[in-house]
Amino acid sequence: MRAGVSRAVGALVAVVVLFALAACSGLPTSGDVKSGLALGESPDEPDILFLASGPRDGAGPRDIVDGFIEAGITPADNWLVAQSFLTPDFRTEWSPSAGVLIDASADARLLTSDAPADDDGENGDTAHIQVKIDQLAIVDQTGAYSETAGMTTLEFVVVKTAGQWRISKAPDGVVIDRSRFQRVYDDYPLQYFDQSWSRLVPDVRWLPRRATVATTITQSLIEGAPSPWLLPAVQTAFPADVTLARDAVPIDPDQVADVALSRAAQSLDPTTLARMRTQLQATLEAAGVHVSQVRFSVDGRSLDAGVVKVVDDPADAGTVVLKDGAFGAVVGTEITPIDGISDEILGISQPIAAVDIAADETRAAVQLADGRVFIAADGQVDLLDDRAGLVKPSIDPYGYVWSVPSTTPSQVMAWRGKDTSSTIADAWPTAAGVSGIRVSADGARIAAIETIGGERWISVSAVIRDETGMPTALGEPKPLTQLTGSASVVVWLGPDRLGVLVEQDGPKMLTQIVGGTGTIETAPAAAVSLAGARSSSSVRVFTATGSLFSRSGSAWRESMTGVSLLATRAGH
């Protein structure tokens, strides 16, 4: 029987701008995996602070459990409101930071009890309450998000103490419905170095919005570790024995973050200290924390930490098209040729299906309409791959052209030139096929549209390279979300988001956080390809009728007609 009790949520309170964090993780999970594309919220929605109410005097066991679950929306003071529903002894045992269970709806939760319906435990001292929840996803204790759906039952024990019902047993962690999850939690991209120490790679964590965001982000980075799926491709500059010496990271009026470290930091070499500072400053900046610099100290004495230079993500260098016998970047109403690429591409007599341009514009991967993949560079066009059924190629930041037959995903190859190639081991081991691939701008990750057991999934894998930068293997794929329609186009929309063109009762565009939620919207009619960018607001859409569309606020605006091909740029 559904508990028809009044929600223990008091006032929704105010629109406030908050940031925050605190590691969170798992509750019991069960059931088969299923789709959850609608879990995201619109980025235009304001941040809202939810304030839940404490237990009502004389409330029965079901009301207490119902109110306790609702109090998960208020993380202030370590979920102090939720703790007020617990017995004094159990307050010291319950761990709200053990996880987040995201369910479909607060109204759909089903509460049952072992007590008679007309008793509800009121005539005894103990009641056992079960809550059945339609689970969509979880966030684990590190803040890592996973879609893992199914019906889940949570067990509670409620006892009478000092004349009031209070919870003496409950699962660790909190429960929040999908409509409010992104109002209580936010995504924060922790930054890790790639294996060459030259690029930074984001690893998204979901942490509660609190005023102490600088402290919680810093603690998560220094004392945590990369997600298991990403670990083969990244590393942290922070040694295991270096921790925060105090549970606070104050920011002074000059926006300098003072980070007090344990004494182990005193013996670190200048290069390690500089990498640590660079990594933390980049993490705080990516999280939206306004700091001018990070200052490390030990026992009140500042450490002399510099910074290291890293390779920045490629800038949005403009739209590249093939139109009316010209190939190049669109500048106003003109098409400006790209030296070393445009003439070579225009010299190809056969129809061209796709072009992907290297970040430094020294080369381009070209796929013909017959599926073969070539490289245009150094004034010539060379055949790289003529296997049947190849998906669109993708260039990585090291200049390797990735190609793979759609029906044999284990046979992915990366080509540096016609005489240099690498066969990639352990590629998508459970997939029957892949319909699209895209290497990230940092070269440490590759996104794919996989077909597994008849289902289509968006996944991302770590790219493992040797000391020269040659890719040699992929890590275990991390499933992001299941698609309900066909798809063959995936691009990067900034460092931690993907754009996927999906056919679902007409063309749709999915914007998917790598390690988070996704939102789906209608794409322009007859859309056939995308060109990524540094943000979702800059994505371009190409249609079968030769029209090019770009964003105009929340709508699509036709920006060019008569286009034969929309090219992509590496990492986008």
Beta strands, then each sheet from edge to edge (+ up, - down):
strand 1: 9-15
strand 2: 48-52
strand 3: 100-103
strand 4: 110-113
strand 5: 126-139
strand 6: 145-161
strand 7: 164-169
strand 8: 174-177
strand 9: 185-194
strand 10: 200-208
strand 11: 234-235
strand 12: 256-260
strand 13: 293-298
strand 14: 301-302
strand 15: 320-323
strand 16: 326-331
strand 17: 334-336
strand 18: 352-357
strand 19: 363-368
strand 20: 373-377
strand 21: 380-385
strand 22: 394-395
strand 23: 401-403
strand 24: 413-417
strand 25: 420-423
strand 26: 433-439
strand 27: 445-452
strand 28: 455-465
strand 29: 471-474
strand 30: 478-483
strand 31: 486-492
strand 32: 497-503
strand 33: 507-513
strand 34: 518-522
strand 35: 527-531
strand 36: 540-543
strand 37: 548-552
strand 38: 555-560
strand 39: 565-566
strand 40: 568-569
sheet 1: 1+ 2-
sheet 2: 4+ 5- 3+ 8+
sheet 3: 4+ 5- 6+ 7-
sheet 4: 10+ 9- 11+
sheet 5: 12+ 13+ 14-
sheet 6: 17+ 16- 15+ 39-
sheet 7: 21+ 20- 19+ 18- 40-
sheet 8: 22+ 23- 24+ 25-
sheet 9: 26+ 27- 28+ 29-
sheet 10: 26+ 27- 28+ 30-
sheet 11: 31+ 32- 33+ 34-
sheet 12: 35+ 36- 37+ 38-
end
